[in-house]
């Protein structure tokens, strides 16, 4: 058995009610279900407005009443079965007529007692239960509306009645034992022993569900609302807030008390006593797992569970020398407030007993001042106690978590973060259990304080990922990130193509990491300045990932790096920019707190080429020669030629496999290989530019290929089939094979760098490569007789994305190390396990 409660937003209109009914029908496939419903969203407020307007007699309540009638009949009118529609219309009309008469009576006598008000506001749930039961029947579920006034017994505290548990449980069990149909129970309402209508307080439908769960021995009580469970903070104030997978009952109570109104606090008591889990789910996103609330939530990655706040309170302070070591002072203070019916939200007292500080509802601040001043009138007259001081425009920030008592330094981290943000703390309250640390601050600082403390605990190790480029490599990277546990705690905070951009600070769960995020994005185009500003203002560590082929990224890289933002790139063009721009990238990383540039995928895709060379240089080795096959695409092409495939067909196959650049001339011209050679030569210490490399293209230097569009080039490739057929014939005659080689040689005078096709002997290492294999040979002073060789697949979206992913793991490990927190995911790659920077490459060029 499970109890499913649907809040007002979940039954707001016909479409929402149908969705909720569908969830109930799905749940019935797994076992029996009891349903609890709130009034349609906003209806309780409408009923309260009608009652108060009729009581005051200073306005016309009929427009609001007419709107209420229209809302409910609009749902009825969309029921598909005519007989069902007419039957429900009659029941709904009778209920509305009953309330119309009651409200008319209030208008005549100008009085609306708490008892009468309960009767009026009970109508919302009574109406919604009729509509939900009818919708379930439309979906083929045997269901009936159930008035909770027959089930739940309370005292006569109208407006917020006290439940009589045993009597209520007995009635619930007796009723359900006799009913075979699914019961759609009215939430929020109950009755006294003599049948007077009562209510359980705003949010009381949750309480109803909990009571049913206990009485029926439910496996769980599900609270269906419009958010993804209980969030780490209010998402309206903290954009980085995310759903908490688990909470303890105590943590939920603390968060609920301080503003997190996802669950009505009295709901917890019966569920906790019976050890029934509460599950908070989102009707608008039913596949999301939501938040489970149990007795022991288990350890969390962060030392706190969540942050909440009360936006407006009044801070009252009584102080004076006459309070020191005088027994009963605090008792008199709180007795005076209690007798006046004033609830105390927070208490703080100094050990000197010189001061007692409390927080109350600001609407009761004046009354509190009067009763306290009256209580201490004689002490005030004698100068022993000062007049009560009242500070308004104060908010309370509550930091909650059962693990706080076991982890030192929590308070220090809170106050350090607030101090750094310029937030002054007016008062502090903390119990010995350390479940809750509450702080009084100026209301003007509330939003800033919430975001600051949230960042201090949740964003120190969470990596915000911004992805530029969602072509073959970017899309494959998204797939790898979604499927890998290593990226479990990262957040995709931005994604951009050449035409659209989507930026969001709220945590996106990995099942939402997809190109589809660009659909309906607010920005119609990718504006790099907007992107940079957003990244810089996003709390916590961030990394920008460039999977584009754009040559306009140097400015963005330099700005991000100087601002402390790491950059991971598979884009060769910024690193092959002219010397002046290359130097800008180096210098952007030299200042304290700067970001780092990671670019393993720019040269060997997923092969550890950049790291291998950088490690040699960082340890004092000197590079003498770099050579090899640097293009997996061209290796694939020439290998297919040797198998008898024509040039144009082989290139078409490479394109279909995602091996070519967006413009195939980048591959065939040798420019892509030249950029890789330039990157490696610069890492080796050479000061050269792309123009210093002698490049022999595979394409003719004619306007037919140079000036054509991308599509036109593909249409002309067949013209080159005879040329490459002859090349292959000549190679066979000479006992050689064609290879597109890159070479960089240092020595006396200027370094020599060449790129072009060569006919290599059969015993040459390049002659034995296969498919998309790359080969990088580094001859150094240490590796002089036999070069250090890195060899393997060097083209394709999967291996390139893996190279980018490897750099991201390095970034994440570095973030964890700098934050002083253990990595939140298991790191298995060697690159991620050793995040320390090398002198030149991988972990940051020029570092």
VOGU-3710 file (C-alpha; in Angstrom, 3 decimals, decimal comma):
1> xxxxxxxxxx> 0,000/0,000/0,000  1,122/3,506/-0,769  -0,525/6,849/-0,177  -0,259/9,421/-2,972  -1,013/13,028/-2,066  -1,380/15,625/-4,827  -0,979/19,305/-3,966  -2,835/22,242/-5,460  -0,428/22,766/-8,358  -0,756/19,085/-9,241
11> xxxxxxxxxx> -4,564/19,382/-9,555  -4,725/22,953/-10,843  -6,855/22,240/-13,913  -8,146/19,459/-16,141  -4,776/18,658/-17,721  -2,941/18,492/-14,386  -5,673/16,346/-12,825  -5,437/13,956/-15,765  -1,657/13,671/-15,334  -2,079/12,959/-11,617
21> xxxxxxxxxx> -4,761/10,375/-12,321  -2,433/8,716/-14,817  0,247/8,447/-12,135  -2,250/6,788/-9,826  -3,242/4,304/-12,512  0,419/3,425/-13,104  0,994/2,974/-9,360  -1,968/0,583/-9,091  -0,076/-1,871/-11,279  2,322/-2,337/-8,339
31> xxxxxxxxxx> -0,210/-2,533/-5,511  -3,079/-0,783/-3,704  -3,118/2,990/-3,514  -4,938/5,591/-1,436  -5,159/9,096/-2,889  -5,251/12,414/-1,035  -5,964/15,683/-2,837  -5,668/19,348/-2,024  -7,979/21,989/-3,448  -7,263/23,148/-6,984
41> xxxxxxxxxx> -4,298/25,530/-6,943  -5,319/28,897/-5,488  -8,868/27,844/-4,552  -8,306/27,962/-0,778  -7,039/31,527/-1,118  -10,121/32,393/-3,191  -12,424/30,929/-0,527  -10,629/32,887/2,199  -10,969/36,074/0,152  -14,678/35,423/-0,370
51> xxxxxxxxxx> -15,221/34,824/3,348  -13,323/37,920/4,463  -14,915/40,174/1,871  -18,394/39,008/2,846  -17,557/39,492/6,537  -16,268/43,037/6,048  -19,057/44,018/3,711  -16,730/46,428/1,933  -16,665/44,768/-1,446  -18,301/42,410/-3,897
61> xxxxxxxxxx> -17,184/38,811/-3,527  -19,318/37,516/-6,405  -16,654/37,967/-9,172  -14,237/35,755/-7,230  -16,999/33,252/-6,521  -17,979/33,209/-10,199  -14,378/32,534/-11,199  -14,225/29,674/-8,685  -17,411/28,171/-10,139  -16,101/28,482/-13,697
71> xxxxxxxxxx> -12,790/26,780/-12,838  -14,453/23,675/-11,442  -17,134/23,419/-14,116  -14,445/23,794/-16,793  -12,888/20,574/-15,499  -16,287/18,863/-15,411  -17,087/19,921/-18,976  -13,992/18,165/-20,304  -14,934/14,783/-18,876  -15,446/12,458/-21,829
81> xxxxxxxxxx> -18,353/10,307/-20,644  -21,656/12,219/-20,864  -23,337/10,373/-17,986  -20,296/10,855/-15,766  -20,132/14,490/-16,732  -23,737/15,190/-15,769  -23,515/13,270/-12,493  -20,381/15,109/-11,379  -21,786/18,454/-12,514  -24,762/17,915/-10,224
91> xxxxxxxxxx> -22,534/17,093/-7,221  -20,237/20,048/-7,862  -23,156/22,440/-8,318  -24,761/21,263/-5,060  -21,534/21,875/-3,147  -21,059/25,312/-4,653  -24,672/26,174/-3,862  -24,179/25,097/-0,260  -21,188/27,407/0,148  -22,994/30,277/-1,603
101> xxxxxxxxxx> -25,709/30,110/1,049  -23,145/29,979/3,860  -21,257/32,991/2,498  -24,528/34,890/2,093  -25,209/34,296/5,766  -21,785/35,661/6,678  -22,484/38,737/4,566  -25,769/39,358/6,373  -24,476/39,079/9,958  -20,985/40,462/9,199
111> xxxxxxxxxx> -19,439/37,666/11,213  -17,288/34,701/10,187  -16,248/32,620/13,164  -13,315/30,201/12,920  -15,862/27,367/12,808  -17,716/28,943/9,882  -14,465/29,735/8,098  -13,400/26,086/8,345  -16,693/25,059/6,792  -16,191/27,489/3,907
121> xxxxxxxxxx> -12,569/26,604/3,094  -13,292/22,860/3,325  -15,147/23,187/0,031  -11,964/23,260/-2,048  -10,855/19,742/-1,123  -14,405/18,368/-1,302  -14,685/19,639/-4,868  -11,248/18,430/-6,004  -11,857/14,922/-4,626  -14,993/14,674/-6,788
131> xxxxxxxxxx> -13,032/15,759/-9,866  -10,080/13,433/-9,253  -12,354/10,430/-8,632  -14,231/11,175/-11,857  -10,981/11,484/-13,811  -9,762/8,147/-12,468  -13,013/6,526/-13,561  -12,490/8,044/-17,029  -9,142/6,201/-17,107  -10,757/2,918/-16,176
141> xxxxxxxxxx> -9,965/2,974/-12,432  -12,705/2,133/-9,949  -12,536/5,192/-7,699  -14,749/7,184/-5,358  -14,463/10,461/-3,474  -14,062/10,161/0,286  -14,760/12,999/2,722  -12,018/12,950/5,379  -14,473/14,372/7,918  -15,680/10,783/8,237
151> xxxxxxxxxx> -12,153/9,574/8,974  -10,101/12,090/10,949  -11,157/13,212/14,431  -9,837/16,424/16,001  -10,487/18,752/18,903  -12,368/22,024/18,440  -9,338/24,200/17,639  -10,848/25,515/14,411  -8,275/26,653/11,868  -5,522/24,378/13,137
161> xxxxxxxxxx> -7,177/21,480/14,909  -5,312/18,888/16,994  -5,743/15,331/15,711  -6,920/12,544/18,005  -4,720/9,816/16,596  -6,180/6,569/17,889  -9,763/7,507/17,113  -8,729/8,652/13,638  -6,699/5,524/12,911  -9,609/3,303/13,939
171> xxxxxxxxxx> -12,011/5,137/11,635  -9,587/5,041/8,719  -9,004/1,297/9,039  -12,698/0,584/9,377  -13,565/2,643/6,311  -10,892/1,174/4,045  -11,705/-2,371/5,134  -15,154/-1,966/3,623  -14,144/-0,292/0,358  -12,837/-1,957/-2,769
181> xxxxxxxxxx> -12,605/1,168/-4,909  -9,654/3,520/-4,808  -10,422/6,154/-2,185  -9,798/9,777/-3,186  -9,634/11,433/0,217  -10,043/15,125/0,913  -6,881/16,535/2,438  -6,730/19,360/4,970  -10,172/18,810/6,517  -11,431/16,782/9,465
191> xxxxxxxxxx> -14,208/16,953/12,052  -14,845/16,935/15,763  -16,489/14,002/17,506  -19,874/15,696/17,109  -19,346/16,271/13,387  -18,243/19,911/13,235  -15,921/20,639/10,282  -12,330/21,484/11,215  -9,136/22,063/9,270  -5,570/20,952/9,979
201> xxxxxxxxxx> -3,779/24,181/9,043  -2,494/25,407/5,688  -0,632/22,541/4,079  -2,701/20,084/6,072  -3,259/17,766/3,092  0,269/16,428/3,679  -0,761/15,727/7,267  -3,849/13,848/6,050  -1,687/11,659/3,825  0,655/10,883/6,709
211> xxxxxxxxxx> -2,246/9,915/8,971  -3,638/7,591/6,298  -0,199/6,074/5,768  0,166/5,202/9,446  -3,370/3,838/9,819  -3,091/1,673/6,703  0,487/0,501/7,287  1,630/2,038/3,996  5,063/1,275/2,585  5,511/4,990/1,894
221> xxxxxxxxxx> 3,680/8,274/1,673  4,251/10,163/-1,573  3,882/13,951/-1,589  3,429/15,061/-5,211  4,163/18,732/-5,749  5,639/21,034/-8,422  9,343/20,833/-7,510  11,932/18,054/-7,767  11,786/17,099/-4,102  13,371/19,114/-1,305
231> xxxxxxxxxx> 16,056/21,412/-2,659  19,312/22,410/-1,010  18,007/26,000/-0,895  15,194/28,112/-2,271  15,801/28,101/-6,065  14,227/31,554/-6,323  17,088/32,906/-4,232  19,896/30,430/-4,944  20,219/29,585/-8,619  22,628/26,730/-7,887
241> xxxxxxxxxx> 20,117/24,906/-5,643  19,655/21,219/-6,411  17,419/18,380/-5,289  18,485/16,472/-2,190  18,181/12,701/-2,676  17,723/11,895/1,036  16,844/13,666/4,266  16,185/12,633/7,821  12,882/13,505/9,479  14,701/15,942/11,765
251> xxxxxxxxxx> 16,391/17,691/8,861  13,106/18,039/7,023  11,465/19,548/10,108  14,247/22,083/10,520  14,178/23,101/6,859  10,381/23,299/6,882  10,363/25,478/9,987  12,742/27,930/8,350  10,917/28,548/5,113  11,246/25,359/3,019
261> xxxxxxxxxx> 7,498/24,784/2,667  7,668/21,637/0,560  6,082/19,558/3,340  3,748/20,710/6,129  5,760/20,143/9,362  3,084/18,206/11,355  3,214/15,601/8,572  6,491/14,307/9,939  5,370/13,261/13,439  3,047/10,318/12,586
271> xxxxxxxxxx> 5,292/9,141/9,740  8,398/9,195/11,903  6,676/7,403/14,774  5,613/4,610/12,418  8,920/4,676/10,461  7,104/5,282/7,177  9,274/6,950/4,511  8,064/10,156/2,919  8,803/10,578/-0,784  8,549/14,059/-2,291
281> xxxxxxxxxx> 8,017/13,916/-6,063  7,306/16,318/-8,914  4,090/15,822/-10,884  5,579/17,882/-13,707  8,700/15,685/-13,807  7,542/12,265/-12,546  10,637/10,397/-13,748  12,843/12,412/-11,386  13,599/10,339/-8,242  12,746/13,154/-5,825
291> xxxxxxxxxx> 13,653/13,213/-2,124  13,255/10,339/0,317  12,752/11,248/3,975  13,654/8,548/6,512  14,904/8,227/10,076  18,584/7,992/9,080  19,448/9,636/5,781  23,027/8,374/5,820  26,188/10,384/5,159  26,286/13,092/2,517
301> xxxxxxxxxx> 29,165/14,459/0,468  28,666/17,897/1,993  28,732/18,383/5,783  25,345/20,108/5,678  22,084/19,006/4,116  20,437/22,274/3,186  19,965/25,989/3,805  16,713/27,795/4,449  15,545/31,189/5,628  12,708/33,251/7,022
311> xxxxxxxxxx> 12,628/36,497/5,115  11,112/38,896/7,614  11,345/38,745/11,404  11,723/41,282/14,174  14,706/40,972/16,491  13,930/41,833/20,129  16,716/42,432/22,619  16,446/42,952/26,352  19,599/43,789/28,278  20,774/45,303/31,504
321> xxxxxxxxxx> 23,064/44,828/34,494  20,087/43,827/36,629  19,713/40,606/34,678  23,109/39,182/35,608  22,856/36,212/38,011  19,201/37,003/38,771  17,227/33,740/38,680  13,943/33,759/36,823  14,689/36,658/34,476  14,471/34,537/31,350
331> xxxxxxxxxx> 11,398/32,770/32,738  9,575/36,080/33,250  10,600/37,212/29,781  9,223/34,150/28,007  6,165/33,865/30,261  5,125/37,382/29,314  5,458/36,546/25,636  3,662/33,227/26,039  0,690/34,741/27,847  0,345/37,228/25,001
341> xxxxxxxxxx> 0,318/34,373/22,465  3,566/35,461/20,837  5,607/32,671/19,234  9,396/32,861/19,571  11,258/31,859/16,391  14,851/32,130/17,627  16,557/32,559/21,008  20,092/33,742/21,724  21,611/34,530/25,103  25,135/35,513/26,028
351> xxxxxxxxxx> 26,834/33,539/28,801  27,158/36,757/30,810  23,338/36,761/31,116  23,499/40,474/30,275  21,452/40,090/27,089  18,595/37,947/25,805  17,765/38,211/22,103  14,772/36,646/20,358  13,134/36,778/16,939  9,363/37,011/16,449
361> xxxxxxxxxx> 6,862/37,621/13,686  7,202/41,317/12,797  3,429/41,736/13,060  3,690/40,859/16,764  6,749/42,994/17,477  4,772/45,924/18,907  2,748/43,651/21,173  5,938/41,910/22,319  7,551/45,228/23,175  4,541/46,306/25,221
371> xxxxxxxxxx> 4,233/43,103/27,284  7,983/42,829/27,988  8,276/46,484/28,969  5,294/46,048/31,267  6,771/42,905/32,834  10,049/44,671/33,616  8,589/48,074/34,445  10,129/48,261/37,935  13,578/47,160/36,730  13,399/49,715/33,912
381> xxxxxxxxxx> 12,421/52,451/36,348  15,396/51,553/38,553  17,765/51,542/35,594  18,534/47,852/35,991  16,986/46,806/32,668  16,935/48,833/29,465  13,872/49,344/27,319  13,291/46,510/24,904  15,133/47,128/21,620  13,291/46,126/18,444
391> xxxxxxxxxx> 15,167/45,682/15,152  13,071/45,243/12,047  14,000/44,176/8,510  15,848/41,142/9,814  15,995/37,665/8,220  16,996/34,334/9,707  19,345/32,029/7,847  19,306/28,379/8,946  22,044/25,891/8,045  20,785/22,338/8,608
401> xxxxxxxxxx> 22,397/18,888/8,662  22,703/15,970/11,059  26,342/15,457/10,058  27,422/18,897/11,270  28,064/17,685/14,808  30,613/15,150/13,543  32,573/17,516/11,321  34,711/20,302/12,786  34,947/23,694/11,170  31,337/24,074/10,021
411> xxxxxxxxxx> 30,724/27,317/11,903  34,066/28,643/10,716  33,207/27,996/7,110  29,821/29,703/7,519  31,225/32,826/9,127  34,238/33,008/6,830  32,001/32,893/3,755  29,622/35,516/5,160  32,509/37,736/6,203  34,047/37,524/2,749
421> xxxxxxxxxx> 30,677/38,534/1,280  30,356/41,487/3,650  27,347/40,091/5,524  27,082/41,064/9,183  25,593/38,570/11,656  23,274/40,142/14,255  22,563/37,037/16,386  23,430/33,338/16,484  21,547/30,323/17,819  22,829/26,753/17,899
431> xxxxxxxxxx> 21,785/23,740/19,932  24,192/21,181/21,321  23,077/18,685/18,664  24,382/21,064/15,972  21,484/20,027/13,746  20,763/23,659/13,009  22,894/26,786/13,108  20,633/29,851/12,831  21,847/33,358/12,094  20,021/36,681/12,153
441> xxxxxxxxxx> 21,093/39,018/9,354  19,765/42,129/7,633  16,952/41,295/5,217  18,803/43,192/2,491  21,610/40,613/2,788  19,391/37,521/2,710  19,746/36,555/-0,939  23,498/37,183/-0,933  23,966/35,269/2,319  22,008/32,257/1,087
451> xxxxxxxxxx> 23,998/32,048/-2,142  27,299/32,581/-0,343  26,781/29,881/2,271  25,368/27,490/-0,341  28,455/27,980/-2,476  30,725/27,467/0,534  29,341/23,975/1,165  27,974/22,654/-2,096  29,948/24,301/-4,870  33,509/23,860/-3,616
461> xxxxxxxxxx> 33,836/20,543/-5,440  30,927/20,625/-7,882  32,221/21,433/-11,336  30,141/23,700/-13,586  30,710/22,606/-17,180  30,073/24,939/-20,125  30,180/23,169/-23,488  30,792/25,045/-26,732  30,093/23,014/-29,842  27,611/20,158/-30,145
471> xxxxxxxxxx> 28,768/18,603/-33,377  30,093/15,060/-33,580  32,689/15,504/-30,824  30,492/17,635/-28,538  27,544/15,263/-28,839  29,750/12,254/-28,148  31,252/14,015/-25,137  27,749/14,598/-23,742  26,992/10,908/-24,181  30,174/9,871/-22,370
481> xxxxxxxxxx> 29,521/12,312/-19,532  25,950/11,082/-19,076  27,073/7,475/-18,816  30,196/7,849/-16,668  30,045/7,797/-12,836  33,059/10,128/-12,866  30,820/13,015/-13,985  28,019/12,231/-11,560  28,399/15,397/-9,472  29,177/17,803/-12,294
491> xxxxxxxxxx> 26,636/20,282/-13,590  26,113/21,175/-17,231  25,568/24,897/-16,709  25,844/26,021/-20,311  25,689/24,614/-23,819  26,086/26,452/-27,107  26,105/25,802/-30,825  26,958/28,294/-33,534  23,352/29,521/-33,513  21,913/29,005/-30,023
501> xxxxxxxxxx> 22,977/29,112/-26,409  21,412/27,862/-23,161  22,768/29,042/-19,809  21,420/27,934/-16,427  22,885/28,103/-12,926  20,483/25,595/-11,402  21,941/22,133/-11,280  21,030/20,073/-14,327  20,942/16,367/-13,599  22,840/14,192/-16,019
511> xxxxxxxxxx> 19,759/12,640/-17,593  19,064/16,147/-18,956  22,526/16,603/-20,524  21,653/16,705/-24,180  21,671/18,858/-27,295  17,929/19,220/-26,671  18,816/21,814/-24,031  19,306/24,212/-26,935  15,635/23,904/-27,926  13,855/27,026/-26,842
521> xxxxxxxxxx> 17,035/28,598/-25,462  16,615/32,203/-24,448  19,590/33,470/-26,432  19,103/33,302/-30,197  22,818/33,231/-30,904  26,050/32,445/-29,152  27,442/35,704/-27,816  30,881/34,992/-26,355  30,816/38,136/-24,211  27,502/37,075/-22,669
531> xxxxxxxxxx> 28,889/33,610/-22,128  32,067/34,895/-20,470  30,108/37,195/-18,149  27,779/34,364/-17,146  30,640/31,943/-16,487  32,515/34,508/-14,399  29,421/35,187/-12,269  28,571/31,516/-11,715  29,388/30,404/-8,148  31,870/27,599/-7,678
541> xxxxxxxxxx> 34,578/26,180/-9,945  33,798/26,317/-13,653  35,363/24,940/-16,807  34,651/25,925/-20,395  34,975/23,113/-22,934  35,591/24,093/-26,552  34,615/21,445/-29,088  34,232/23,918/-31,926  36,541/24,586/-34,890  36,326/28,350/-34,404
551> xxxxxxxxxx> 39,428/30,521/-34,847  37,896/33,363/-32,781  38,492/31,897/-29,337  41,791/33,448/-28,206  40,101/36,475/-26,609  37,612/34,262/-24,787  40,330/31,893/-23,556  42,497/34,768/-22,304  39,590/36,426/-20,485  38,497/33,191/-18,823
561> xxxxxxxxxx> 41,993/32,134/-17,815  42,764/35,535/-16,318  39,507/35,287/-14,334  40,503/31,921/-12,853  38,323/29,813/-15,165  39,845/26,617/-16,566  39,516/25,878/-20,279  39,523/22,430/-21,889  39,751/22,433/-25,655  39,787/20,124/-28,637
571> xxxxxxxxxx> 40,064/23,157/-30,910  43,542/23,475/-32,414  43,133/26,917/-33,956  43,581/29,083/-30,824  46,766/27,197/-29,899  48,085/27,573/-33,443  47,397/31,317/-33,509  50,239/33,776/-34,240  52,967/34,174/-31,643  51,504/37,338/-30,104
581> xxxxxxxxxx> 48,183/35,622/-29,385  49,949/32,486/-28,205  51,880/34,623/-25,727  48,613/36,117/-24,479  47,416/32,633/-23,570  50,646/31,949/-21,744  50,542/35,208/-19,810  46,882/34,784/-18,906  47,913/31,775/-16,806  50,824/33,347/-14,962
591> xxxxxxxxxx> 48,991/35,510/-12,410  47,971/34,014/-9,029  44,555/32,427/-9,115  44,447/32,185/-12,881  42,848/29,325/-14,762  44,642/26,690/-16,802  44,403/25,548/-20,364  44,067/21,787/-20,992  44,400/20,663/-24,606  45,322/16,987/-24,857
601> xxxxxxxxxx> 42,661/16,373/-27,520  44,086/19,005/-29,880  46,900/16,769/-31,098  46,345/13,071/-30,562  42,596/12,987/-29,819  42,531/10,502/-26,940  46,242/9,602/-27,103  48,521/10,974/-24,325  50,678/12,954/-26,697  50,713/16,411/-25,158
611> xxxxxxxxxx> 51,230/15,033/-21,657  54,059/12,770/-22,803  55,972/15,578/-24,483  55,262/18,059/-21,680  56,501/15,681/-19,013  59,795/15,226/-20,851  60,345/18,963/-21,186  59,225/19,623/-17,597  61,816/17,159/-16,291  64,663/18,810/-18,200
621> xxxxxxxxxx> 64,825/16,743/-21,367  65,529/18,548/-24,659  63,615/17,738/-27,820  65,709/17,069/-30,939  63,099/15,807/-33,369  59,329/15,266/-33,600  57,881/13,282/-36,464  55,117/10,932/-37,398  51,602/10,511/-38,710  49,505/13,213/-37,071
631> xxxxxxxxxx> 46,227/12,755/-38,917  44,043/9,739/-38,276  41,836/10,904/-41,128  44,675/10,908/-43,668  46,032/7,621/-42,310  42,584/6,124/-42,866  42,426/7,608/-46,368  45,823/6,308/-47,487  45,203/2,903/-45,917  41,937/2,583/-47,843
641> xxxxxxxxxx> 43,771/3,545/-51,048  46,134/0,625/-50,481  43,085/-1,627/-50,178  41,918/-0,591/-53,639  39,321/2,034/-52,723  39,173/5,198/-54,800  40,228/8,511/-53,279  36,748/10,095/-53,341  35,054/6,970/-51,955  37,572/6,611/-49,150
651> xxxxxxxxxx> 37,030/10,254/-48,125  33,267/9,756/-48,207  33,664/6,804/-45,862  35,808/8,933/-43,538  33,149/11,635/-43,493  30,421/9,097/-42,676  32,504/7,883/-39,732  32,900/11,429/-38,418  36,653/11,479/-39,095  36,871/14,619/-41,228
661> xxxxxxxxxx> 36,864/18,270/-40,232  33,702/20,259/-41,070  35,590/21,560/-44,083  37,467/18,603/-45,605  40,044/21,016/-47,048  41,370/21,397/-43,481  42,392/17,723/-43,650  43,522/17,545/-47,290  45,415/20,833/-47,263  47,640/19,606/-44,452
671> xxxxxxxxxx> 46,707/22,615/-42,297  45,181/20,417/-39,603  48,408/18,389/-39,392  50,470/21,586/-39,479  48,572/23,008/-36,501  49,244/19,839/-34,491  52,941/20,006/-35,370  53,006/23,686/-34,403  51,427/22,964/-31,022  53,992/20,258/-30,270
681> xxxxxxxxxx> 56,896/22,390/-31,515  55,825/25,247/-29,252  55,534/22,890/-26,312  59,109/21,830/-27,106  60,185/25,468/-26,815  60,272/26,591/-30,445  59,125/30,102/-31,289  57,556/29,498/-34,672  54,312/30,303/-36,461  52,160/28,363/-38,883
691> xxxxxxxxxx> 53,777/30,220/-41,791  57,152/28,744/-40,779  55,980/25,207/-41,587  56,397/24,024/-45,175  53,127/22,281/-46,027  52,408/20,201/-49,124  48,689/19,863/-49,738  46,897/16,819/-51,119  44,670/19,199/-53,063  45,713/21,039/-56,237
701> xxxxxxxxxx> 46,489/24,730/-55,683  43,720/25,837/-58,031  40,757/28,148/-57,628  38,417/25,248/-58,399  39,199/23,835/-54,953  40,369/26,966/-53,132  37,311/29,137/-53,851  34,624/26,445/-53,846  32,077/25,964/-51,074  32,326/22,967/-48,740
711> xxxxxxxxxx> 29,673/21,080/-50,697  31,265/21,940/-54,035  34,581/20,504/-52,861  32,920/17,181/-52,117  31,428/17,196/-55,601  34,862/17,652/-57,229  36,835/15,058/-55,293  36,262/12,385/-57,931  38,465/14,453/-60,265  41,420/13,455/-58,083
721> xxxxxxxxxx> 40,788/9,696/-58,195  43,208/9,132/-61,142  45,928/11,203/-59,464  45,916/9,084/-56,324  45,526/5,852/-58,276  48,779/6,741/-60,062  50,458/7,600/-56,730  49,570/4,174/-55,419  50,841/2,486/-58,607  54,170/4,312/-58,311
731> xxxxxxxxxx> 54,522/3,310/-54,664  53,881/-0,339/-55,438  56,474/-0,209/-58,207  59,057/1,245/-55,802  58,178/-1,143/-52,950  56,984/1,718/-50,783  53,749/2,994/-49,272  52,337/6,548/-49,165  52,282/8,311/-45,766  51,390/11,859/-44,834
741> xxxxxxxxxx> 54,253/12,782/-42,493  54,944/15,698/-40,201  58,471/16,511/-39,069  60,075/19,063/-36,755  63,863/19,114/-36,292  65,873/21,366/-34,001  69,545/22,120/-34,383  71,900/24,858/-35,537  70,023/27,745/-37,115  66,235/27,951/-37,406
751> xxxxxxxxxx> 64,188/24,828/-36,689  62,828/22,991/-39,714  59,195/21,963/-39,871  57,575/20,159/-42,814  54,266/18,481/-43,559  53,499/16,460/-46,678  53,081/13,122/-48,374  56,096/10,864/-48,627  56,787/7,413/-50,023  58,233/5,484/-47,100
761> xxxxxxxxxx> 60,011/2,136/-47,145  58,150/-0,922/-45,937  60,298/-1,079/-42,789  59,435/2,500/-41,816  57,190/2,697/-38,684  54,586/4,634/-40,670  54,245/1,759/-43,124  52,776/-0,536/-40,496  50,020/1,732/-39,228  46,448/0,623/-39,709
771> xxxxxxxxxx> 43,146/2,478/-40,143  43,016/5,733/-38,175  46,235/5,133/-36,283  48,454/8,060/-35,424  52,135/7,790/-34,672  54,177/10,344/-32,703  57,920/9,803/-32,342  59,902/12,043/-29,976  63,683/11,998/-30,264  65,228/13,724/-27,264
781> xxxxxxxxxx> 68,550/13,819/-25,495  67,309/10,998/-23,251  65,600/9,097/-26,043  68,342/9,619/-28,623  69,065/6,173/-30,004  65,451/5,015/-30,055  62,676/7,644/-30,016  59,808/7,671/-27,527  56,741/6,587/-29,525  53,024/7,135/-28,860
791> xxxxxxxxxx> 50,821/5,209/-31,240  47,128/4,436/-31,533  43,782/5,570/-33,003  43,905/9,330/-33,477  40,643/10,255/-35,168  36,941/9,935/-34,595  34,481/11,540/-32,202  34,701/8,798/-29,575  38,464/8,985/-29,007  38,549/12,783/-29,307
801> xxxxxxxxxx> 35,737/13,141/-26,777  37,590/10,725/-24,508  40,626/12,992/-24,671  38,488/15,955/-23,646  36,913/13,885/-20,888  40,356/12,972/-19,580  41,241/16,653/-19,285  37,955/17,298/-17,485  38,861/14,617/-14,957  42,157/16,403/-14,389
811> xxxxxxxxxx> 40,301/19,657/-13,791  37,898/17,985/-11,357  40,725/16,397/-9,388  42,536/19,723/-9,194  39,351/21,409/-7,956  38,996/18,803/-5,220  42,634/19,226/-4,212  42,423/23,015/-4,045  39,153/22,948/-2,094  40,605/20,598/0,490
821> xxxxxxxxxx> 37,737/18,168/-0,073  38,058/14,545/-1,169  37,017/13,838/-4,747  33,285/13,185/-4,930  33,687/10,506/-7,572  36,123/7,687/-8,094  38,958/8,785/-10,356  40,562/6,011/-12,338  42,548/7,728/-15,073  46,185/8,490/-14,510
831> xxxxxxxxxx> 45,668/12,052/-15,700  42,921/12,700/-13,176  44,783/11,028/-10,355  47,727/13,380/-10,774  46,373/16,887/-11,228  49,684/18,647/-10,558  50,645/20,952/-13,446  53,558/20,271/-15,739  55,850/23,115/-16,731  54,564/23,565/-20,256
841> xxxxxxx> 51,728/21,327/-21,328  48,652/19,339/-20,431  47,967/20,866/-17,041  48,559/24,338/-18,429  50,719/25,676/-21,200  53,398/27,964/-19,928  52,950/26,881/-16,318
//
